[in-house]
Amino acid sequence: MLHVRTRSVDATKQVAAALEPLLRPNDVILLSGDLGAGKTAFVQGLASALGIRERVTSPTFTLAASYEGRLRLHHLDVYRLDNLAEVLDLDLPELLEDEAVICIEWGEVVVPELPRDFLRIRIHLGHPEDFEDARVLEIEATGPSWMSRQQQLSVVWANWIISETEDL
């Protein structure tokens, strides 16, 4: 597991943008964290790096949005789903076969429906006494596809990685 620290919303977007060269069709990124932690900011940074020019907002009320860039991006927010059966209403199985990158906010609900390969990013509020917008991102590669990119993830996020001796 990698731990990455950002000190601003822009830095969170930069961390996401640094991931772009490693993305492949059908990659799934699961984002979790409290309200206001930076899940949508992460997706905005990723979308910008993918060449998406549309404004990316949280799909909390629409549940899903799609954007065209170097790779198609599906952005889902499953916060309002009460049970796994509602995932079928989002056509998640179909989206997973769309050769797109899928970012799912509040995705813990849909883990049973995901392929065995996904990147889990938990965003925590950092140390506000140091920086008001500080965040710590816990990044966990799950499955063979993401595990094979673990070293590359360490390289692209080298400027933000927190060493084991640093305070999280």
N, C-alpha and C positions, 0 to 999 in steps of 0.2 A: 504494500500500500504506500502511495506517495502522499505527502502532505505539502500543500502549496499555500503560501500566504500572499494575499494581495492587500493593498492599503488604500484602494480607491475603486470606485465603480469602473473607471477606465482601465485600471490594472486587471480587474476581473475579466473585462472584455478582451484585453490583450492576451491573457492566459488562454481564453477560448480560441482566439484567432490563431495562436501558436499551434493548436491542435489540427487545424485545417489540412495541412499537407499529409497528415497521417490517415485522413478519413477515406473510407472505401464505401461503395454502394452497400446498402443494407446494414450499416453500422447503427447501433442503438446506444444512446447515451441516456442514462437514467439520472435525473437530478432531484435531490431532496434537500430540505432545509426549511427553516422557519419562514413565515411570511416576511418578505423584505430581505431575505438572505442574499439574493443575487442570482437566482435561477434564470430569470428572464434576461438579466444583463449578460449572463454567460451565453445564452442563445443568441442575443443580439450581436455579440462579438464574433461568434461562430458564423452567423449569417453574413455579416459584413465581409469576413475573410473568404467566404464562399462566393462572393460577388453579388450577393442579393442586395438590391437597392431599395426594395420596399421597406417600409417601417415595420419593424417586428415588435409586437406587443404581446403581453400575456394573453393566451387564449382561455382564460379562466371561464368566461361566459360562453364562448363559442366551442370550447373543448379542443378544437384542432384547427390549425392553419397550415397551409402549404405555400412554399416559396420556391422559385426557380433561380438557380445559380450554377456554379460549376457542377455541383450535385444538387438534386432536389432535396429540400429540407422540409420534413414534417415536424411541426412543433405542437405537442399535445400537453394539455394540462388536465390531469385526472383528479384534481382536488375535490371536485363536486360529485364524483362517482361514489355511490354507496356500496356497490358490490361488484364483483368480478363479472357478473353477467352483463353489466352495462358496457363493459369493454367491447363486447361484440357489436354494440350500437355504433361504436367509433370506427368499425371496420379495421381494427388493429391487425388482425391476421392478414388482411389484404395490403395494408400499409407496409407491413414487414416484408412483403414480396415485391415492393415497388422500386427496387434499386435506388432508394433514397437513404439519406441519413435521417434518423428519427431521434428527436430530443423529447423526453417525457418528463414533465415536471410532476412531482408528487407520485412518482412511478412505483412506489412500493406496492401499491394496490395491484399493479399489473404484472409483477414479477412472474407469477405462474404461467402467464401467457407469452412471455418473452422467449426468444431463442436462448441457447445456452451461452451465447457470446454477447456481452454488453459491458459498457464502461459505466461504473457507478460513481457518481460525484456527489458527495454530501457537503453542503456549504454551511459553515457555522460562522456566527458573528465572532470576530476576532477580539482584540484587546482595544476597546474604545478609548481607554485612557491614553494610548499611544497614537492611534489614528481612528477618527470617527467612523470611517468606512472600511475598517480592517475586516478581512474575512480569512478563514482557513478552509481550504478545500481538501477533503479527504478523497483520494482518487484510488479506486480499486478496479483493476482489470479482471474481468470474469470470462472464462472460456478461452479456448486455444487461440482464436484470432486476436483478441486483445492481449492475452498473455505474451504472444509472440512480438507484440509492439511495446512491451513494458520498458525495454531499454530506450527505445526511441522517445517514449513519453518522458523519461527522465532527462533526455537531451533537450527536447523542445521546451521543457519547463524548468531547466536548470537555474535560471535567474530567480525563480520564485520558490524553489523547493526548500523546505525547512529541514535542516539536518536533525538527526536524532538527538543531538545534544541541546538543540534550541528548545525554548519553551513554546508549546503549541498554544 
